[in-house]
Amino acid sequence: MLELHLKNPNELELRSVDPLPQPQGDEVKIKLIYAGICGSDLGVYRGKLKHATYPLRPGHELLGTVIEAGENAQYGLGTRVVILPNTFCGECDYCQAGKTNICPQKKSLGVNQDGGFSEEFIISSKFVLPIPEDLSDKKAVLIEPFAVVVHALKKVNITKGTTVAIVGSGNEGMLAAALAYHLGAQVTALDINPKKLELTKSLGDIRVAFPQDVEGETFDVVIEAAGTKASVEQAVQLTRPGGAVVLIGLAPEVNLSAMHIVRNEISIFGSIIYNFPTDYLQTVEYLRSPDFNVDPIVSKIMPLTSYQEAYDTALSGDFGKVLFKF
């Protein structure tokens, strides 16, 4: 069986390993169909995530088919599933309140435990979700990253005519722009990379601009999806009095004026991943809608054997989602 192995930052290799054992208990063995390269995968690869551990197998945006199942598994052979890559204990106060995303025992596939960039892998069936037959593979593999956006946008009220700015047009930013547009908002997407702006523009009637082009403008809702000091600070400045900012990006430190936030009664929401299964189920319903356009977000599909080219393509910043096909 082939798998990617990250020994240390920037030391990625494709290796052959022994076949996996029979799944036990509630476990299922998954044969991969597609897997997406995420910004956090790139951060782990470059050694930028402090909570990452090495060596490990990267990868967490995973779509596949159940090919073997333990005696207590929830799903049978042939079930097409996506993976919940952030585990939770199910017993703490947060989990009991439905906030599995902030469980203190949370572990993340491909970050601090082995992920799924391999031909097959085994996982507890409580961390998988079956996919409807009418949802294509290329859309289904977007469920995990899109669920991040679905969870984030639940924190604000976006309806027809709401003005929304998306700061950062990477994969999460493009998904946020697509959803806000789908909900009826007047969307302005910002980025410093013109290629990303062109991709975002292809999602619908979305205005695109460089950050300096919107100086002096304000918006009802601002979604920060770039994760830099400058982008967070601009996001707050772009928020209309009485408006709201949702922070998806992971900027380590920023300088904000408390006086500006208080005097303008700006609401700031932090949002981390998603709650399972509620956000996943809502994400599936959005993706099943025939008038919801996310097709341009998938830019490249490559075999696992082209792993270095795939990582380099994703690192270039000039493309949308890069997928491995198994």
N, C-alpha and C positions, 0 to 999 in steps of 0.2 A: 504494500500500500504506500502511496506517495503522500507526503505531507511537507508543509513548510516548517522550518525550524529557525528560530531567532535565538542564537547563542548569546549574543550581546548586542547592544545598539549597533546598527549598520552591518551586522554579520548575519545575513539571511541566506539560507540554503534550502534547496529541495532535496529531500532524502527519502530513501525507501525504508519502511519499518515493517515489523511483523504484522500479520493480520490481527484484527481486534478480537477479543474473546466474545463469547455469547453474552448478551446483556442479561442482567439479573434484576429480580424484583420489579420495580416500576420503570426500569430503564428501557430505552429504545436505541437501536442502531440506525443511524441515518446515512443514506447515500446522498452525497451532495449533488445539486443541480446547478445552482448559482451561488456565488458569495461576493459581497461587495467590499471594496476597500474604503474604509472610513477615515476621517481625520484623526481619530484616536489611534487607529492602526499605524498611521504615519508618525504620530507622536511617539508611540512605543518603538517603532523602527529607528527613529532618530534619537531616542533616549530623552525625550522631552517630558514624559509623564513620570512624576516622582513616585507614584504608587505602583508603577509597573515592576514586575519581577522577571528575572532572566535565569536560565533559558526558558523559553516557552514556545508553544505553537500559536501564532497570531490568528486573528479572524473572528468576527462575531456577527456580521450581517449574513445570515445563512438560510438557505432554502434547500430542502431535500425531501427524500422519500424514505419512509420507514421500511427497512428491509429485514429486521429481526426485532423481536420484542420479548421482554421478560414476562414472567407469569402474571405480574400485577400491573403491567403497562396499561395506560389509558387508551392507547390507539393501536390499531392492528396493522398488519403488513399492507403496504401499498398506499398508506395515508401520506398525502403531501403536506408538509408542515414547514413553518418558520420557527426559529429558535428565539427564546427569551434568553439573552446572553448575560443578564444581570440577575444573579440568584438572590433569594431572600429566605429568611428563616420561617416565615408564616406564623410565628408565635409571639413576637415582640409587640409592644403597644402600637408601633407604627404599622406593622403588617395587619394587625387586628383592625386598625382604622382604615385599611385599604391603601395605605401609603407605602407600598412595597418598594418604591423608588428610593426611600431614605432609610431602609432597614440597616441598622448598624452592622449586621452580619453579611451585608451584600458583598459578593465577589463578582468580578467581571471577566467573562471569557476573553482571551486574547490580551488581557492586561495583567491580571494577577493570578490567573489560572489558565491552563491550556485552552486555546480556542479551536476553531473549526476549519482552518485552511488545510483541509486534508480530504482525501477521496471519501472517507467514512469517519464517523465518530460516534461516541456513545454519550447519552445524556438522560437524566431523569425525565420521564414523560410529563411531569408537572411543569416543565419549562419549555414545552412546545405547544404550538397552536395549529390545528388543521386549517387548511385553506380551501375556500369554496372552488368548485370546478370552473366557474365562470371567470376566475381571476387568473390572468396569464402569469407565467413564470417571471417575466421581466418586471411586472408590476408587483408581484408578491415579494420579490427580494427587497423591495423598497419599504416593506412594512416596518421593520425595526427602525431605520433612520427617520421615517416619516412619523412614527409614533412619538418621537421626541417633539416634533412640531405640533402635532395634535394635542399633546399634553400641555405644551406651552401656551397655545392660543386659547385654551379653555379658561385661562386666567383673565382674559379681557373680553369685552363685548365688541365683536366685529360683525356688522350687518351691512346692508346695501348703503353705499355712500360714505361709509367710514373711511377716513384718510389714514393710510397705513404706510409707514416707511420701513423697509427691510435693510438694515445696515449689515452688509456682507452678503455676497451672492455665491458662496460655496454651495455644497450640496444641501445643507440644512437651510440656508438662506433661500435657495431656489424652491425648495419644498414649501417653505413658509410663504413665499410670494405666490406660489400656485394655490395654496389653500386660502389665503386672504382674498385673492382674486375670485376663487370659486365661491366664497361667502358673500361676494358682492362689493368688496372694498375697492376704493381707488388706490392702487398700489404704486409706490415708487420704490424701486430697488437700487441700492447703491453698492458700488464696488470700485476698486482701483484698477481692476483688470477688464479691459474692453471685451475680451473673449467671453468672460463670465457674464457680462451684461448682455451680450448678444444671445447667449443661451437662455438667459432669464426672459428676455423679450419674446422669445419664441413660445413661451408658456401661455400667452394671452395678451390682452390689451393692457400691458404693464409698462409704465414709464420707467426708463432706466437712466441713471445719471452717475457721474463721479461725485465723491463726497463734497468737493468744493462747489459744485453746481447748485446745491440746495441751501447754501448759507443764507440765513435769515428766514427760512421757511419753518413751519411747524406742522405737526401731524397729531391726529387723535391718538394713535397707537404707534409705537416704535418697537420693532423686534430687532434685538441686537444678536447677530449670528456670526460675527467675525472673531470675537474673543481677543481683541487687542485693547490696550489702554486708550488709544485715540478713538476707536470705534465706540466704546462704552461712553466716553465723555461726550462724543458727538450725539449719541443716541439720546442722552438726557437733554441736551440743548435743543434737539429737534422736536421734543415733546411739547405739545400745546398745553397751556395752563388747564389743569383739570384732567390732563391726559395720563397715559400709562406707558411705561417701558417694561418689556419682558426681556430678561437677559438669558440667552441660551449659551452664548460663547463663554469660555472659561479664561477670562483675563485675570491674571494673578493679582494685579493691584491697579487702582485708578484713583484719580483726584476729582472729587465731585464737590460742588458747592451746596452745603446743606441749606444755606439761605435761599438759593435759587429753587431747590426742591420744595422747601416748606412754603415759601411765598407764592409759588405757582401750583401748590397742591398736586404735585406729580406723584403718582403711584409707581413704585418700582417692584417688580416681581422677579424673583429668581426661579428658574425652572430646570430641574435635572431629570433626565431620561423620561420615564413614563410609569404609569401604574398598570399592572398586569392582573387580569386580562382586559380590563375596561378600555384602556387607550388603544390596545391592539385591535379590539373588536371594532371600535369607531374608525380606526385607520382603514381596516378592510372595507368598511362600507363606503368611505370616501373613494377608495381606489376602484371599487366596483362601479362607480357612477360613470356612465359613458361620456359625460361632458366635463369630466375632470381630467385635465391634460398634464401628465407628468412624463410622457414618452421622451421628450428631448433631454431629460435629466441623465438618462443612461447614455454615455458617450462612447465607451469602448467595452468590448467583450473579448477576453483573451483566455487561452488555456493556462492551467496552473504551471505548465512548463515554461511559460513566458513571464514568470513571476517578477523578475527584475525589471523588465520592460514595463510591466503593469504598475509596479511601485513608482518607477521613474515618471511614468505618464501622470499618475495621480499627484506626485510631488511637484510637477511642473506648474500646477495651478491653472492650467489652460483648458481643462476639461471638466465635465460633470462627473457622474458616477462611473467608476471603472469596475467591471465585474470579472470574476473568474468563472469560466464555464468548465464543468467537470464531465 
